[in-house]
Amino acid sequence: MGSYLKKHTEALIKDVGFAAACELTGKSKATLGRYFSDAPEHADRFIPIDAVAALEEAARFPHVTTALAELNGITLSYDTSRRNEGAEGGVNADVVALSQRFAMLMSEYHQSIEDGVITINEAKRLLRETLEIQKVLLEMKLHLEDETAT
């Protein structure tokens, strides 16, 4: 569980960018790095919740909140006051985007297993693609909820 949260903490900080993350949290780059370090001396160090809230406000995706929810078997849903409200497209555009993202995931997977071993870097690329698919699915869910509400 700890390494899972640390990976999502890293994704959140990198999503926002180190400089912006330092400014938003008041923490140094070294301190932020410790929050997602897998070094044994930092195993019990996790990012404070107020820092998570500040970073997720600026991020494109609630990485840590989603990870916490997944660990507890919870599915998240955004309310109507989301940042990307009024975005062009709809369910049809989401289906196209989902198909494209899935094709990219399959391409990454095919390249990764060619030699029979998935390296750490290949696994990270696969994780990034699955995260992008998750984002598209969330957008699709929101568009479907909007269509059923009208």
C-alpha positions as CSV (number, residue, x, y, z in Angstrom):
1,M,0.0,0.0,0.0
2,G,2.8,2.4,0.9
3,S,4.6,2.1,-2.4
4,Y,1.3,2.5,-4.3
5,L,0.6,5.8,-2.5
6,K,4.2,6.9,-3.1
7,K,3.9,6.2,-6.9
8,H,0.7,8.3,-7.0
9,T,2.3,11.0,-5.0
10,E,5.2,11.1,-7.5
11,A,2.7,11.3,-10.4
12,L,0.9,14.2,-8.6
13,I,4.0,16.2,-8.0
14,K,5.2,15.6,-11.6
15,D,1.8,16.5,-13.0
16,V,2.0,19.9,-11.2
17,G,5.8,20.3,-11.8
18,F,8.4,20.5,-9.0
19,A,8.7,24.3,-9.0
20,A,5.0,24.8,-8.8
21,A,4.6,22.0,-6.2
22,C,7.3,23.7,-4.0
23,E,5.5,27.0,-4.2
24,L,2.0,25.5,-3.6
25,T,3.1,23.4,-0.6
26,G,5.9,25.6,0.9
27,K,8.1,22.4,0.8
28,S,11.5,22.1,-0.7
29,K,12.2,19.9,-3.8
30,A,14.1,17.5,-1.5
31,T,11.2,17.2,0.9
32,L,8.8,16.6,-1.9
33,G,11.2,14.0,-3.2
34,R,11.2,12.2,0.1
35,Y,7.4,11.8,0.0
36,F,7.7,9.5,-3.0
37,S,11.1,8.0,-2.3
38,D,11.2,4.2,-2.1
39,A,14.4,4.4,0.0
40,P,14.1,2.5,3.3
41,E,14.8,5.6,5.3
42,H,11.8,7.3,3.8
43,A,9.4,4.3,3.9
44,D,7.3,5.8,6.6
45,R,7.2,9.3,5.1
46,F,4.0,10.4,3.3
47,I,2.8,13.7,1.9
48,P,0.6,15.7,4.3
49,I,-3.1,15.9,3.3
50,D,-3.1,19.7,3.1
51,A,-0.2,19.5,0.5
52,V,-2.2,16.9,-1.4
53,A,-5.2,19.2,-1.5
54,A,-3.2,22.1,-2.7
55,L,-1.5,20.1,-5.4
56,E,-4.6,18.3,-6.6
57,E,-6.3,21.7,-7.0
58,A,-3.5,22.6,-9.5
59,A,-3.2,19.1,-11.1
60,R,-5.0,17.8,-14.1
61,F,-6.0,14.7,-12.2
62,P,-6.5,13.8,-8.5
63,H,-3.8,11.2,-8.4
64,V,-3.5,10.6,-4.6
65,T,-7.2,10.9,-3.9
66,T,-7.9,8.4,-6.6
67,A,-5.2,6.0,-5.2
68,L,-6.7,6.3,-1.7
69,A,-10.2,5.6,-3.1
70,E,-9.0,2.6,-5.1
71,L,-7.2,1.1,-2.0
72,N,-10.6,1.3,-0.2
73,G,-12.7,-0.1,-3.1
74,I,-14.3,3.3,-3.6
75,T,-15.3,4.7,-7.0
76,L,-15.0,8.5,-7.4
77,S,-17.4,10.8,-9.3
78,Y,-16.9,14.5,-10.0
79,D,-19.7,16.9,-9.3
80,T,-21.0,19.5,-11.8
81,S,-18.5,22.2,-10.7
82,R,-15.5,20.6,-12.3
83,R,-12.6,22.5,-13.9
84,N,-13.2,21.2,-17.4
85,E,-16.8,22.0,-17.6
86,G,-18.0,23.1,-21.0
87,A,-15.3,21.1,-22.8
88,E,-16.1,20.3,-26.4
89,G,-17.3,16.9,-27.5
90,G,-19.5,14.4,-25.7
91,V,-19.9,10.7,-25.5
92,N,-19.0,10.2,-29.2
93,A,-15.8,12.1,-28.8
94,D,-15.0,10.1,-25.7
95,V,-15.5,6.8,-27.5
96,V,-13.0,7.9,-30.2
97,A,-10.5,9.1,-27.5
98,L,-10.9,5.9,-25.6
99,S,-10.3,3.8,-28.7
100,Q,-7.2,5.9,-29.5
101,R,-5.8,5.6,-26.0
102,F,-6.5,1.8,-25.9
103,A,-4.6,1.5,-29.2
104,M,-1.7,3.3,-27.7
105,L,-1.8,1.1,-24.6
106,M,-1.8,-2.0,-26.8
107,S,1.1,-0.6,-28.8
108,E,3.1,0.0,-25.7
109,Y,2.3,-3.4,-24.4
110,H,3.3,-5.1,-27.7
111,Q,6.7,-3.3,-27.6
112,S,7.1,-4.1,-23.9
113,I,6.7,-7.8,-24.3
114,E,8.7,-8.3,-27.5
115,D,11.7,-9.5,-25.5
116,G,9.6,-11.4,-22.9
117,V,10.4,-9.0,-20.1
118,I,8.7,-5.8,-19.1
119,T,11.3,-3.4,-17.7
120,I,10.7,-0.7,-15.1
121,N,10.6,2.0,-17.8
122,E,8.2,0.0,-19.9
123,A,6.0,-0.6,-16.9
124,K,6.0,3.2,-16.2
125,R,4.9,3.9,-19.8
126,L,2.1,1.3,-19.5
127,L,1.0,2.9,-16.2
128,R,0.9,6.3,-17.9
129,E,-1.3,5.0,-20.7
130,T,-3.6,3.3,-18.2
131,L,-3.9,6.5,-16.3
132,E,-4.8,8.3,-19.6
133,I,-7.5,5.7,-20.3
134,Q,-8.8,6.3,-16.8
135,K,-9.1,10.0,-17.4
136,V,-11.0,9.4,-20.7
137,L,-13.3,7.0,-18.9
138,L,-14.0,9.6,-16.2
139,E,-14.8,12.2,-18.9
140,M,-17.1,9.7,-20.6
141,K,-18.8,9.0,-17.3
142,L,-19.4,12.7,-16.8
143,H,-20.8,13.2,-20.2
144,L,-23.1,10.3,-19.7
145,E,-24.3,11.7,-16.4
146,D,-24.9,15.1,-18.0
147,E,-27.0,13.4,-20.8
148,T,-29.1,11.5,-18.4
149,A,-29.7,14.5,-16.2
150,T,-31.3,16.5,-19.0
